[in-house]
Amino acid sequence: MTGLRLDGRHYVSVILVMVAFLLAACGPDPTATPTAEPEATEAPAASSPAATSVPEPTKAAAPTEIPSPTPTARPAATVAPTNTPIPPPTPTLDLVAIKSNLPPQIFVGTAKIDGNLAPPGTIVEALIGDKSVGKGVVQADGIFTPVRVSFPRQTVTFTVGGFDATQTGRTEVGGGTVINLTASSR
C-alpha cells in the first residue's frame, strides 16, 4: 500500500486547518472584557433649513452592583424551645361494630350549669370518644329525660348545654344509672 506523502507546505496547511477548527469549536474568550461604546459625536450643523433633526443616541447606564448579604450576629444566649407535651390522639371508635341489639344502658338524673339547675330545654348529650351516642332534654327542676346508650362496656362522657360535665358513666347491658351532672361554662 502506498501512503500519502506530504511535503512541508502540506503540514503547515493541515496545522492551520486544525487550528481554525479548534478556534471555531471553542468560540470567543468568555473572560474578554466588553469594550465601551463609542461616544456619540455631535452632528455637523445643517446648512439647509429643510434638514430633519436626528435624535442623539443615549448612553447605556452602568450596571449597578448588587450588595452581598450581611451576616447577622447570633445572640449570645438563645432560649431553647419548651417541650409542650402533645396528647396522644383519641382513638376513633367504630360505633357500628360495637353497637348492640341488647337492652341499652339508661342514664337519668339532674343537670346543673355553674351550680344552677339547667333551664328546661337544655340538651344533655352522652358521648363515647367524640361521637354522640344519646341525648336527653332537661325538663322541670333540672331533671333530664332518659338518655339511652346501646354500646355495652364503654365509658361515657356527658355535656350539658354544650359544656363538659365532670361526671362520667359506664355502660352495661340493660342497666340503669342515676347520675347528677354538673358542668361549668367557664
TORPA-4810 file (N, C-alpha, C, O; in nm, 3 decimals):
<nodes>
NODE_1_0.084_-0.116_0.000_0.000_0.000_0.000_0.088_0.122_0.000_0.185_0.132_0.075_M
NODE_2_0.054_0.210_-0.081_0.132_0.334_-0.086_0.060_0.437_-0.004_-0.062_0.451_-0.014_T
NODE_3_0.134_0.510_0.077_0.075_0.611_0.163_0.079_0.748_0.098_0.148_0.767_-0.003_G
NODE_4_0.011_0.837_0.151_0.006_0.974_0.103_0.126_1.045_0.159_0.148_1.045_0.280_L
NODE_5_0.204_1.106_0.073_0.324_1.177_0.118_0.297_1.325_0.113_0.250_1.380_0.013_R
NODE_6_0.331_1.390_0.226_0.309_1.534_0.235_0.445_1.601_0.248_0.534_1.552_0.317_L
NODE_7_0.457_1.710_0.182_0.581_1.786_0.198_0.557_1.894_0.304_0.448_1.897_0.360_D
NODE_8_0.650_1.980_0.333_0.644_2.082_0.437_0.527_2.177_0.422_0.467_2.218_0.522_G
NODE_9_0.493_2.212_0.298_0.381_2.304_0.276_0.249_2.241_0.318_0.162_2.310_0.372_R
NODE_10_0.233_2.116_0.295_0.107_2.049_0.331_0.091_2.037_0.482_-0.020_2.050_0.534_H
NODE_11_0.202_2.013_0.555_0.195_2.008_0.701_0.146_2.139_0.759_0.065_2.142_0.852_Y
NODE_12_0.196_2.248_0.703_0.154_2.380_0.751_0.006_2.400_0.721_-0.066_2.454_0.805_V
NODE_13_-0.040_2.359_0.607_-0.182_2.374_0.572_-0.270_2.290_0.665_-0.375_2.337_0.709_S
NODE_14_-0.229_2.170_0.695_-0.305_2.082_0.784_-0.311_2.142_0.924_-0.416_2.140_0.988_V
NODE_15_-0.201_2.193_0.973_-0.196_2.253_1.106_-0.285_2.376_1.111_-0.356_2.397_1.210_I
NODE_16_-0.283_2.460_1.005_-0.367_2.579_1.003_-0.516_2.541_1.003_-0.597_2.607_1.069_L
NODE_17_-0.552_2.437_0.930_-0.692_2.392_0.928_-0.733_2.341_1.067_-0.843_2.368_1.114_V
NODE_18_-0.642_2.268_1.133_-0.672_2.217_1.267_-0.689_2.332_1.367_-0.778_2.327_1.451_M
NODE_19_-0.605_2.434_1.358_-0.616_2.550_1.447_-0.748_2.622_1.421_-0.814_2.667_1.515_V
NODE_20_-0.788_2.634_1.294_-0.914_2.701_1.260_-1.032_2.624_1.321_-1.123_2.685_1.376_A
NODE_21_-1.031_2.491_1.310_-1.137_2.411_1.369_-1.138_2.424_1.522_-1.245_2.434_1.583_F
NODE_22_-1.024_2.425_1.582_-1.013_2.438_1.726_-1.069_2.573_1.774_-1.141_2.578_1.873_L
NODE_23_-1.035_2.679_1.704_-1.087_2.811_1.739_-1.238_2.818_1.719_-1.309_2.878_1.800_L
NODE_24_-1.286_2.759_1.614_-1.430_2.761_1.588_-1.505_2.681_1.695_-1.614_2.720_1.735_A
NODE_25_-1.448_2.572_1.740_-1.514_2.487_1.839_-1.515_2.553_1.977_-1.613_2.541_2.050_A
NODE_26_-1.410_2.621_2.012_-1.401_2.681_2.145_-1.474_2.813_2.154_-1.514_2.852_2.263_C
NODE_27_-1.493_2.882_2.048_-1.564_3.009_2.048_-1.478_3.121_2.103_-1.359_3.102_2.128_G
NODE_28_-1.538_3.237_2.123_-1.462_3.351_2.172_-1.427_3.331_2.319_-1.486_3.247_2.388_P
NODE_29_-1.331_3.407_2.366_-1.283_3.401_2.504_-1.393_3.453_2.597_-1.433_3.569_2.585_D
NODE_30_-1.444_3.369_2.691_-1.554_3.413_2.777_-1.511_3.517_2.880_-1.597_3.583_2.939_P
NODE_31_-1.384_3.533_2.903_-1.340_3.631_3.002_-1.302_3.763_2.939_-1.249_3.851_3.007_T
NODE_32_-1.328_3.778_2.812_-1.294_3.904_2.746_-1.377_4.016_2.805_-1.495_3.997_2.834_A
NODE_33_-1.318_4.131_2.823_-1.390_4.244_2.879_-1.461_4.318_2.767_-1.406_4.334_2.658_T
NODE_34_-1.584_4.362_2.794_-1.657_4.432_2.689_-1.593_4.568_2.662_-1.538_4.633_2.751_P
NODE_35_-1.602_4.605_2.538_-1.547_4.736_2.502_-1.653_4.841_2.520_-1.772_4.813_2.505_T
NODE_36_-1.611_4.961_2.553_-1.705_5.070_2.573_-1.764_5.112_2.439_-1.700_5.101_2.335_A
NODE_37_-1.886_5.160_2.444_-1.950_5.207_2.322_-1.884_5.339_2.282_-1.847_5.419_2.368_E
NODE_38_-1.871_5.361_2.156_-1.809_5.487_2.114_-1.899_5.604_2.152_-2.022_5.596_2.145_P
NODE_39_-1.836_5.711_2.190_-1.908_5.834_2.226_-1.979_5.887_2.102_-1.926_5.881_1.991_E
NODE_40_-2.096_5.938_2.123_-2.169_5.997_2.011_-2.106_6.133_1.981_-2.080_6.213_2.070_A
NODE_41_-2.082_6.154_1.856_-2.024_6.282_1.817_-2.136_6.373_1.771_-2.239_6.329_1.722_T
NODE_42_-2.112_6.498_1.787_-2.212_6.596_1.750_-2.220_6.603_1.598_-2.118_6.609_1.529_E
NODE_43_-2.339_6.602_1.548_-2.358_6.608_1.403_-2.327_6.750_1.357_-2.354_6.846_1.428_A
NODE_44_-2.272_6.761_1.237_-2.245_6.896_1.185_-2.375_6.972_1.168_-2.479_6.914_1.138_P
NODE_45_-2.368_7.100_1.188_-2.486_7.186_1.175_-2.540_7.179_1.035_-2.466_7.184_0.936_A
NODE_46_-2.669_7.167_1.027_-2.732_7.157_0.897_-2.732_7.294_0.832_-2.763_7.395_0.895_A
NODE_47_-2.697_7.295_0.704_-2.690_7.422_0.634_-2.822_7.456_0.568_-2.849_7.572_0.536_S
NODE_48_-2.903_7.356_0.548_-3.029_7.387_0.484_-3.140_7.385_0.589_-3.136_7.302_0.680_S
NODE_49_-3.238_7.472_0.578_-3.346_7.476_0.675_-3.438_7.356_0.664_-3.515_7.334_0.758_P
NODE_50_-3.436_7.278_0.561_-3.526_7.166_0.542_-3.473_7.039_0.607_-3.540_6.936_0.599_A
NODE_51_-3.356_7.043_0.669_-3.297_6.922_0.728_-3.377_6.881_0.851_-3.423_6.965_0.928_A
NODE_52_-3.392_6.750_0.870_-3.464_6.699_0.987_-3.363_6.670_1.097_-3.247_6.637_1.070_T
NODE_53_-3.408_6.681_1.219_-3.316_6.654_1.330_-3.316_6.505_1.359_-3.419_6.438_1.351_S
NODE_54_-3.200_6.455_1.394_-3.182_6.315_1.427_-3.161_6.307_1.578_-3.075_6.378_1.631_V
NODE_55_-3.236_6.225_1.648_-3.217_6.217_1.794_-3.078_6.162_1.826_-3.025_6.075_1.756_P
NODE_56_-3.022_6.216_1.933_-2.889_6.172_1.974_-2.902_6.038_2.045_-2.997_6.016_2.119_E
NODE_57_-2.808_5.948_2.022_-2.812_5.818_2.091_-2.788_5.840_2.241_-2.713_5.928_2.282_P
NODE_58_-2.854_5.755_2.320_-2.836_5.765_2.465_-2.730_5.665_2.509_-2.710_5.561_2.446_T
NODE_59_-2.664_5.699_2.617_-2.563_5.610_2.671_-2.631_5.508_2.761_-2.727_5.539_2.831_K
NODE_60_-2.581_5.387_2.758_-2.634_5.283_2.846_-2.583_5.309_2.988_-2.466_5.342_3.008_A
NODE_61_-2.670_5.294_3.084_-2.631_5.314_3.223_-2.540_5.200_3.266_-2.557_5.085_3.225_A
NODE_62_-2.446_5.235_3.350_-2.355_5.133_3.403_-2.434_5.041_3.495_-2.519_5.088_3.570_A
NODE_63_-2.408_4.910_3.491_-2.483_4.819_3.578_-2.454_4.849_3.725_-2.342_4.882_3.764_P
NODE_64_-2.560_4.836_3.804_-2.542_4.860_3.947_-2.499_4.731_4.014_-2.538_4.622_3.973_T
NODE_65_-2.419_4.745_4.114_-2.369_4.628_4.184_-2.470_4.587_4.291_-2.521_4.672_4.364_E
NODE_66_-2.498_4.458_4.300_-2.592_4.407_4.399_-2.513_4.379_4.526_-2.415_4.305_4.524_I
NODE_67_-2.555_4.440_4.637_-2.479_4.418_4.760_-2.496_4.275_4.810_-2.603_4.216_4.795_P
NODE_68_-2.391_4.221_4.867_-2.399_4.086_4.922_-2.462_4.094_5.060_-2.449_4.195_5.129_S
NODE_69_-2.531_3.987_5.102_-2.598_3.991_5.232_-2.498_4.003_5.346_-2.389_3.945_5.342_P
NODE_70_-2.537_4.079_5.445_-2.451_4.098_5.561_-2.486_3.992_5.663_-2.604_3.978_5.699_T
NODE_71_-2.388_3.917_5.712_-2.421_3.814_5.812_-2.467_3.881_5.941_-2.414_3.983_5.983_P
NODE_72_-2.567_3.819_6.003_-2.618_3.874_6.128_-2.549_3.805_6.244_-2.516_3.686_6.238_T
NODE_73_-2.529_3.881_6.348_-2.463_3.825_6.465_-2.562_3.738_6.540_-2.680_3.774_6.552_A
NODE_74_-2.518_3.629_6.589_-2.601_3.538_6.666_-2.610_3.588_6.808_-2.509_3.629_6.865_R
NODE_75_-2.728_3.585_6.868_-2.738_3.632_7.005_-2.652_3.548_7.099_-2.629_3.429_7.074_P
NODE_76_-2.606_3.610_7.204_-2.516_3.542_7.297_-2.583_3.423_7.361_-2.522_3.316_7.371_A
NODE_77_-2.706_3.436_7.403_-2.777_3.325_7.466_-2.909_3.306_7.393_-2.985_3.401_7.374_A
NODE_78_-2.934_3.184_7.353_-3.061_3.156_7.289_-3.148_3.078_7.385_-3.100_3.000_7.467_T
NODE_79_-3.277_3.100_7.373_-3.372_3.032_7.459_-3.416_2.905_7.388_-3.465_2.910_7.275_V
NODE_80_-3.399_2.795_7.455_-3.440_2.667_7.396_-3.592_2.658_7.399_-3.655_2.701_7.496_A
NODE_81_-3.652_2.603_7.294_-3.797_2.590_7.293_-3.842_2.494_7.402_-3.773_2.397_7.435_P
NODE_82_-3.959_2.522_7.457_-4.011_2.433_7.561_-4.076_2.313_7.495_-4.135_2.323_7.387_T
NODE_83_-4.065_2.204_7.560_-4.126_2.082_7.506_-4.266_2.069_7.563_-4.286_2.019_7.674_N
NODE_84_-4.362_2.114_7.485_-4.501_2.104_7.525_-4.550_1.965_7.488_-4.546_1.926_7.371_T
NODE_85_-4.596_1.890_7.585_-4.639_1.754_7.550_-4.762_1.758_7.461_-4.855_1.837_7.481_P
NODE_86_-4.760_1.673_7.363_-4.873_1.662_7.270_-4.954_1.541_7.315_-4.901_1.430_7.322_I
NODE_87_-5.081_1.563_7.344_-5.161_1.449_7.390_-5.175_1.347_7.279_-5.182_1.383_7.161_P
NODE_88_-5.179_1.220_7.316_-5.197_1.118_7.212_-5.333_1.133_7.148_-5.428_1.177_7.214_P
NODE_89_-5.344_1.098_7.022_-5.474_1.113_6.954_-5.577_1.020_7.017_-5.546_0.908_7.058_P
NODE_90_-5.699_1.070_7.025_-5.808_0.990_7.078_-5.845_0.886_6.974_-5.875_0.921_6.860_T
NODE_91_-5.843_0.761_7.012_-5.876_0.660_6.912_-6.021_0.676_6.866_-6.111_0.701_6.946_P
NODE_92_-6.040_0.661_6.738_-6.174_0.671_6.683_-6.241_0.535_6.698_-6.186_0.433_6.657_T
NODE_93_-6.358_0.536_6.757_-6.431_0.412_6.778_-6.517_0.379_6.659_-6.577_0.467_6.597_L
NODE_94_-6.523_0.252_6.628_-6.614_0.206_6.525_-6.744_0.170_6.596_-6.764_0.056_6.637_D
NODE_95_-6.833_0.270_6.611_-6.955_0.250_6.687_-7.049_0.149_6.623_-7.127_0.085_6.692_L
NODE_96_-7.041_0.135_6.493_-7.127_0.037_6.426_-7.089_-0.103_6.471_-7.175_-0.189_6.490_V
NODE_97_-6.958_-0.127_6.488_-6.911_-0.260_6.526_-6.946_-0.294_6.671_-6.969_-0.411_6.703_A
NODE_98_-6.951_-0.192_6.758_-6.978_-0.223_6.899_-7.123_-0.202_6.940_-7.159_-0.230_7.054_I
NODE_99_-7.208_-0.153_6.848_-7.349_-0.135_6.881_-7.413_-0.271_6.906_-7.382_-0.370_6.840_K
NODE_100_-7.499_-0.272_7.001_-7.560_-0.399_7.041_-7.711_-0.394_7.025_-7.772_-0.288_7.034_S
NODE_101_-7.769_-0.508_7.000_-7.915_-0.520_6.997_-7.968_-0.557_7.134_-8.088_-0.579_7.151_N
NODE_102_-7.879_-0.564_7.230_-7.919_-0.593_7.368_-7.982_-0.467_7.428_-7.968_-0.359_7.371_L
NODE_103_-8.050_-0.479_7.541_-8.112_-0.362_7.603_-8.007_-0.254_7.634_-7.895_-0.286_7.674_P
NODE_104_-8.042_-0.124_7.614_-7.945_-0.017_7.634_-7.925_0.015_7.782_-8.005_-0.022_7.868_P
NODE_105_-7.815_0.085_7.810_-7.792_0.145_7.942_-7.872_0.274_7.944_-7.872_0.348_7.846_Q
NODE_106_-7.942_0.302_8.054_-8.024_0.422_8.063_-7.968_0.510_8.175_-7.948_0.464_8.287_I
NODE_107_-7.942_0.637_8.141_-7.894_0.734_8.238_-8.005_0.835_8.265_-8.064_0.889_8.171_F
NODE_108_-8.034_0.859_8.394_-8.132_0.960_8.434_-8.073_1.040_8.549_-7.982_0.993_8.617_V
NODE_109_-8.124_1.162_8.569_-8.076_1.242_8.680_-8.104_1.389_8.658_-8.195_1.427_8.584_G
NODE_110_-8.022_1.473_8.725_-8.038_1.617_8.713_-7.916_1.675_8.642_-7.811_1.611_8.633_T
NODE_111_-7.933_1.797_8.592_-7.824_1.866_8.522_-7.813_2.007_8.576_-7.912_2.078_8.589_A
NODE_112_-7.689_2.048_8.608_-7.661_2.183_8.656_-7.550_2.245_8.571_-7.460_2.177_8.524_K
NODE_113_-7.560_2.378_8.553_-7.456_2.456_8.486_-7.416_2.567_8.582_-7.500_2.645_8.625_I
NODE_114_-7.289_2.573_8.616_-7.236_2.673_8.709_-7.310_2.671_8.843_-7.332_2.776_8.904_D
NODE_115_-7.348_2.552_8.889_-7.413_2.537_9.019_-7.563_2.560_9.017_-7.629_2.537_9.118_G
NODE_116_-7.619_2.605_8.908_-7.763_2.629_8.896_-7.827_2.520_8.812_-7.766_2.467_8.719_N
NODE_117_-7.953_2.487_8.846_-8.024_2.387_8.765_-8.030_2.436_8.620_-8.058_2.552_8.593_L
NODE_118_-8.004_2.344_8.528_-8.011_2.379_8.386_-8.156_2.413_8.351_-8.248_2.347_8.398_A
NODE_119_-8.176_2.517_8.268_-8.314_2.555_8.233_-8.381_2.450_8.145_-8.313_2.377_8.073_P
NODE_120_-8.514_2.443_8.151_-8.586_2.349_8.065_-8.548_2.369_7.917_-8.533_2.482_7.871_P
NODE_121_-8.535_2.258_7.847_-8.500_2.263_7.704_-8.350_2.245_7.678_-8.308_2.229_7.563_G
NODE_122_-8.269_2.249_7.785_-8.125_2.230_7.768_-8.098_2.085_7.727_-8.158_1.993_7.781_T
NODE_123_-8.008_2.067_7.632_-7.975_1.933_7.582_-7.867_1.870_7.669_-7.767_1.934_7.701_I
NODE_124_-7.889_1.744_7.708_-7.789_1.662_7.777_-7.747_1.557_7.675_-7.830_1.482_7.624_V
NODE_125_-7.617_1.552_7.648_-7.569_1.461_7.544_-7.469_1.363_7.602_-7.382_1.401_7.681_E
NODE_126_-7.480_1.236_7.562_-7.386_1.131_7.601_-7.291_1.108_7.484_-7.332_1.103_7.368_A
NODE_127_-7.161_1.094_7.518_-7.058_1.076_7.414_-6.970_0.957_7.449_-6.937_0.933_7.565_L
NODE_128_-6.932_0.883_7.347_-6.826_0.783_7.359_-6.716_0.832_7.267_-6.734_0.840_7.145_I
NODE_129_-6.601_0.866_7.327_-6.496_0.932_7.250_-6.548_1.068_7.209_-6.588_1.148_7.294_G
NODE_130_-6.548_1.096_7.080_-6.601_1.224_7.031_-6.732_1.205_6.956_-6.778_1.297_6.888_D
NODE_131_-6.793_1.088_6.968_-6.917_1.057_6.896_-7.038_1.065_6.990_-7.036_1.010_7.100_K
NODE_132_-7.141_1.133_6.945_-7.266_1.142_7.021_-7.339_1.008_7.011_-7.359_0.955_6.902_S
NODE_133_-7.379_0.954_7.129_-7.446_0.823_7.130_-7.582_0.827_7.197_-7.650_0.724_7.203_V
NODE_134_-7.624_0.942_7.248_-7.755_0.953_7.309_-7.781_1.094_7.357_-7.688_1.168_7.390_G
NODE_135_-7.910_1.133_7.362_-7.947_1.269_7.405_-8.070_1.264_7.493_-8.157_1.177_7.481_K
NODE_136_-8.073_1.362_7.582_-8.191_1.384_7.665_-8.215_1.534_7.671_-8.131_1.612_7.628_G
NODE_137_-8.332_1.573_7.724_-8.368_1.714_7.732_-8.407_1.744_7.876_-8.482_1.669_7.938_V
NODE_138_-8.355_1.856_7.928_-8.388_1.897_8.064_-8.535_1.940_8.068_-8.581_2.018_7.984_V
NODE_139_-8.608_1.886_8.170_-8.747_1.922_8.193_-8.750_2.015_8.315_-8.652_2.085_8.342_Q
NODE_140_-8.858_2.016_8.386_-8.870_2.100_8.507_-8.775_2.051_8.616_-8.743_1.932_8.622_A
NODE_141_-8.731_2.141_8.701_-8.645_2.114_8.816_-8.510_2.053_8.778_-8.450_1.982_8.859_D
NODE_142_-8.460_2.077_8.655_-8.329_2.031_8.614_-8.321_1.883_8.582_-8.212_1.833_8.554_G
NODE_143_-8.432_1.813_8.585_-8.432_1.668_8.558_-8.435_1.648_8.406_-8.517_1.707_8.336_I
NODE_144_-8.344_1.563_8.358_-8.342_1.538_8.213_-8.408_1.405_8.181_-8.411_1.312_8.261_F
NODE_145_-8.462_1.400_8.057_-8.527_1.278_8.010_-8.422_1.168_7.996_-8.304_1.197_7.981_T
NODE_146_-8.464_1.040_8.002_-8.368_0.930_7.996_-8.279_0.935_7.871_-8.326_0.960_7.760_P
NODE_147_-8.151_0.911_7.894_-8.053_0.904_7.784_-8.020_0.757_7.766_-7.967_0.692_7.856_V
NODE_148_-8.052_0.703_7.648_-8.030_0.561_7.619_-7.903_0.545_7.538_-7.884_0.611_7.436_R
NODE_149_-7.814_0.454_7.584_-7.687_0.428_7.515_-7.679_0.278_7.488_-7.681_0.197_7.581_V
NODE_150_-7.671_0.240_7.359_-7.674_0.099_7.317_-7.535_0.043_7.287_-7.522_-0.041_7.198_S
NODE_151_-7.434_0.086_7.358_-7.298_0.039_7.335_-7.244_-0.015_7.467_-7.196_0.063_7.550_F
NODE_152_-7.251_-0.147_7.490_-7.212_-0.204_7.619_-7.061_-0.195_7.646_-6.978_-0.195_7.555_P
NODE_153_-7.032_-0.188_7.776_-6.895_-0.188_7.827_-6.810_-0.073_7.771_-6.696_-0.094_7.729_R
NODE_154_-6.866_0.048_7.772_-6.797_0.167_7.724_-6.804_0.277_7.830_-6.899_0.283_7.908_Q
NODE_155_-6.702_0.363_7.834_-6.705_0.481_7.921_-6.776_0.593_7.846_-6.747_0.619_7.729_T
NODE_156_-6.868_0.658_7.915_-6.950_0.762_7.854_-6.920_0.894_7.924_-6.917_0.900_8.047_V
NODE_157_-6.899_1.001_7.845_-6.888_1.136_7.900_-7.015_1.211_7.863_-7.090_1.167_7.776_T
NODE_158_-7.038_1.323_7.930_-7.162_1.397_7.909_-7.134_1.545_7.887_-7.034_1.598_7.934_F
NODE_159_-7.226_1.611_7.815_-7.228_1.757_7.806_-7.366_1.804_7.847_-7.466_1.737_7.825_T
NODE_160_-7.369_1.922_7.908_-7.494_1.986_7.947_-7.496_2.121_7.878_-7.417_2.209_7.911_V
NODE_161_-7.585_2.138_7.783_-7.592_2.264_7.708_-7.463_2.292_7.632_-7.429_2.408_7.608_G
NODE_162_-7.391_2.188_7.593_-7.266_2.203_7.518_-7.142_2.216_7.606_-7.030_2.220_7.555_G
NODE_163_-7.160_2.223_7.739_-7.047_2.234_7.832_-7.016_2.095_7.889_-7.107_2.019_7.921_F
NODE_164_-6.888_2.063_7.901_-6.846_1.932_7.951_-6.887_1.914_8.097_-6.861_2.001_8.181_D
NODE_165_-6.949_1.802_8.126_-6.983_1.766_8.265_-6.863_1.695_8.326_-6.785_1.631_8.255_A
NODE_166_-6.849_1.707_8.457_-6.735_1.644_8.524_-6.758_1.495_8.549_-6.661_1.422_8.572_T
NODE_167_-6.881_1.448_8.545_-6.911_1.308_8.572_-6.901_1.224_8.445_-6.922_1.273_8.334_Q
NODE_168_-6.868_1.097_8.464_-6.867_1.000_8.354_-6.949_0.879_8.398_-6.976_0.862_8.517_T
NODE_169_-6.987_0.798_8.303_-7.063_0.677_8.334_-7.003_0.559_8.258_-6.920_0.576_8.168_G
NODE_170_-7.048_0.440_8.296_-7.003_0.317_8.229_-7.127_0.241_8.186_-7.220_0.223_8.265_R
NODE_171_-7.129_0.198_8.062_-7.246_0.127_8.012_-7.236_-0.022_8.041_-7.127_-0.080_8.039_T
NODE_172_-7.348_-0.082_8.067_-7.362_-0.226_8.085_-7.480_-0.269_7.998_-7.540_-0.186_7.930_E
NODE_173_-7.511_-0.393_7.999_-7.624_-0.443_7.921_-7.751_-0.429_8.005_-7.764_-0.492_8.109_V
NODE_174_-7.843_-0.345_7.958_-7.972_-0.331_8.023_-7.967_-0.268_8.161_-8.056_-0.295_8.242_G
NODE_175_-7.870_-0.188_8.190_-7.861_-0.126_8.322_-7.926_0.010_8.326_-7.963_0.067_8.224_G
NODE_176_-7.937_0.061_8.447_-7.990_0.194_8.467_-7.902_0.265_8.569_-7.864_0.205_8.670_G
NODE_177_-7.870_0.392_8.545_-7.783_0.468_8.634_-7.843_0.604_8.659_-7.883_0.673_8.565_T
NODE_178_-7.850_0.643_8.787_-7.888_0.779_8.822_-7.758_0.857_8.830_-7.668_0.821_8.905_V
NODE_179_-7.749_0.965_8.754_-7.628_1.046_8.750_-7.668_1.193_8.756_-7.749_1.239_8.674_I
NODE_180_-7.613_1.266_8.849_-7.640_1.409_8.860_-7.521_1.484_8.799_-7.411_1.483_8.853_N
NODE_181_-7.546_1.547_8.686_-7.439_1.609_8.607_-7.418_1.754_8.647_-7.514_1.828_8.670_L
NODE_182_-7.290_1.794_8.656_-7.255_1.934_8.681_-7.155_1.976_8.574_-7.058_1.906_8.547_T
NODE_183_-7.182_2.091_8.515_-7.095_2.143_8.409_-7.062_2.289_8.441_-7.135_2.356_8.513_A
NODE_184_-6.952_2.336_8.386_-6.911_2.475_8.406_-6.901_2.545_8.272_-6.848_2.489_8.176_S
NODE_185_-6.952_2.667_8.265_-6.944_2.743_8.139_-6.813_2.817_8.130_-6.786_2.881_8.028_S
NODE_186_-6.731_2.810_8.231_-6.603_2.881_8.231_-6.490_2.793_8.189_-6.376_2.838_8.183_R
</nodes>
